[in-house]
Amino acid sequence: FQSSVGLCVPCQEGTFKQNPGQQPCSPCYNKPEHAVYTDTGITSSFCPWTCAAGYERSGGACLACTAGMYKAEQGDESCTTCANTKPPHSAFSSTAVQSAVCPWQCIQGFEPLAGQSMCVCSAGSHLRGQA
């Protein structure tokens, strides 16, 4: 019930109202961290939820996608392997949320070659077996 206009209106996502009457809707508290409510709880404080972009559901929790994985939209889908490949001597540095391209960085002892998508030996180091 919205008293300012005297109308009954549906509760918003993440809220519920257990009994009829003019009292306002109450907030739900059942979603885990990194989740979003997807509907009202109607008459129960247990509102439906799904994991935010960059997170996947694992039981009753939302876990961040691991490095080299991504999830661009909220939902119950699992994280997906990034579309890009990483160059030799590098590792994915984090997950991607906005696109399927995951960031990478050169591993210890290597540095990025300016303007290139490759890692080269850092100054003062060399590949084993090479002089």
C-alpha positions as CSV (number, residue, x, y, z in Angstrom):
1,F,0.0,0.0,0.0
2,Q,1.4,3.4,-1.0
3,S,-0.3,5.8,1.5
4,S,0.8,9.0,-0.4
5,V,-1.5,8.2,-3.3
6,G,-3.9,5.8,-1.5
7,L,-3.2,2.9,-3.8
8,C,-2.2,-0.7,-3.4
9,V,1.0,-1.3,-5.4
10,P,3.2,-4.4,-5.6
11,C,6.2,-4.7,-3.3
12,Q,9.5,-4.0,-5.0
13,E,12.2,-6.6,-5.7
14,G,13.9,-7.6,-2.5
15,T,10.8,-6.8,-0.3
16,F,7.8,-8.7,1.0
17,K,4.5,-8.2,2.9
18,Q,3.2,-11.0,4.9
19,N,-0.2,-9.7,6.0
20,P,-2.9,-7.7,4.2
21,G,-3.3,-4.1,5.3
22,Q,-1.7,-0.6,5.0
23,Q,1.7,-1.4,6.5
24,P,4.7,-1.0,4.1
25,C,6.6,-3.8,2.5
26,S,9.6,-5.1,4.6
27,P,13.1,-5.8,3.2
28,C,14.2,-9.4,2.6
29,Y,17.6,-10.4,4.1
30,N,18.3,-13.8,2.5
31,K,20.6,-13.0,-0.4
32,P,24.3,-13.6,0.0
33,E,27.1,-11.1,-0.8
34,H,27.5,-10.4,-4.5
35,A,23.9,-11.3,-5.3
36,V,20.9,-9.3,-6.5
37,Y,17.2,-9.9,-5.7
38,T,15.2,-10.8,-8.8
39,D,11.6,-10.6,-7.4
40,T,9.6,-10.0,-4.3
41,G,9.2,-12.5,-1.5
42,I,5.4,-12.0,-1.8
43,T,4.4,-13.3,1.7
44,S,7.8,-14.6,2.9
45,S,11.1,-12.8,3.7
46,F,12.9,-15.3,1.4
47,C,13.1,-13.4,-1.9
48,P,14.5,-15.0,-5.0
49,W,18.0,-13.9,-5.9
50,T,20.7,-14.5,-8.5
51,C,24.5,-13.8,-8.6
52,A,25.8,-10.6,-10.0
53,A,28.0,-10.3,-13.1
54,G,31.4,-11.7,-12.4
55,Y,30.1,-14.2,-9.8
56,E,28.7,-17.8,-10.1
57,R,26.4,-19.6,-7.7
58,S,27.9,-22.3,-5.5
59,G,25.2,-23.6,-3.1
60,G,23.9,-20.6,-1.2
61,A,26.8,-18.3,-2.1
62,C,28.1,-16.3,-5.0
63,L,31.8,-16.9,-5.7
64,A,33.9,-14.7,-7.9
65,C,34.9,-16.1,-11.3
66,T,38.5,-17.4,-11.2
67,A,41.2,-15.7,-13.2
68,G,40.8,-16.5,-16.9
69,M,37.0,-16.8,-16.6
70,Y,34.2,-14.3,-17.0
71,K,30.4,-13.8,-16.6
72,A,29.1,-10.6,-18.2
73,E,25.6,-10.6,-16.8
74,Q,23.8,-11.4,-13.6
75,G,22.2,-14.9,-13.5
76,D,22.6,-18.4,-12.4
77,E,24.9,-19.4,-15.3
78,S,28.4,-20.6,-14.5
79,C,31.5,-18.5,-15.4
80,T,32.8,-19.1,-18.9
81,T,36.4,-19.4,-20.2
82,C,37.7,-16.1,-21.6
83,A,37.7,-15.8,-25.4
84,N,41.2,-14.4,-25.6
85,T,44.4,-16.3,-25.3
86,K,47.4,-15.1,-23.2
87,P,50.9,-15.0,-24.6
88,P,53.7,-17.4,-23.4
89,H,55.2,-16.5,-20.1
90,S,52.1,-14.8,-18.8
91,A,49.1,-15.6,-16.6
92,F,45.5,-14.2,-16.5
93,S,45.6,-11.6,-13.8
94,S,41.9,-11.4,-13.0
95,T,38.4,-12.1,-14.2
96,A,36.5,-10.1,-16.8
97,V,33.0,-8.8,-16.2
98,Q,32.2,-6.5,-19.1
99,S,33.5,-8.7,-21.9
100,A,35.0,-12.1,-22.7
101,V,38.5,-10.5,-22.9
102,C,40.4,-11.2,-19.6
103,P,43.4,-9.2,-18.6
104,W,46.8,-10.9,-18.3
105,Q,50.2,-10.0,-17.0
106,C,53.7,-11.3,-17.5
107,I,55.0,-13.7,-15.0
108,Q,58.0,-13.0,-12.8
109,G,61.2,-12.5,-14.8
110,F,59.3,-11.3,-17.8
111,E,58.0,-7.9,-18.9
112,P,55.5,-6.8,-21.6
113,L,57.1,-5.7,-24.9
114,A,55.9,-2.2,-25.6
115,G,53.0,-2.1,-28.1
116,Q,53.0,-5.9,-28.4
117,S,51.0,-8.7,-26.8
118,M,54.0,-10.7,-25.7
119,C,56.3,-11.1,-22.7
120,V,60.1,-10.9,-23.0
121,C,62.8,-11.6,-20.5
122,S,63.4,-8.7,-18.1
123,A,66.7,-7.0,-18.1
124,G,69.2,-9.1,-16.1
125,S,67.5,-12.4,-16.8
126,H,67.5,-15.0,-19.5
127,L,65.7,-18.3,-20.4
128,R,67.3,-21.4,-19.1
129,G,69.4,-23.2,-21.7
130,Q,70.1,-20.0,-23.5
131,A,73.3,-17.9,-23.1
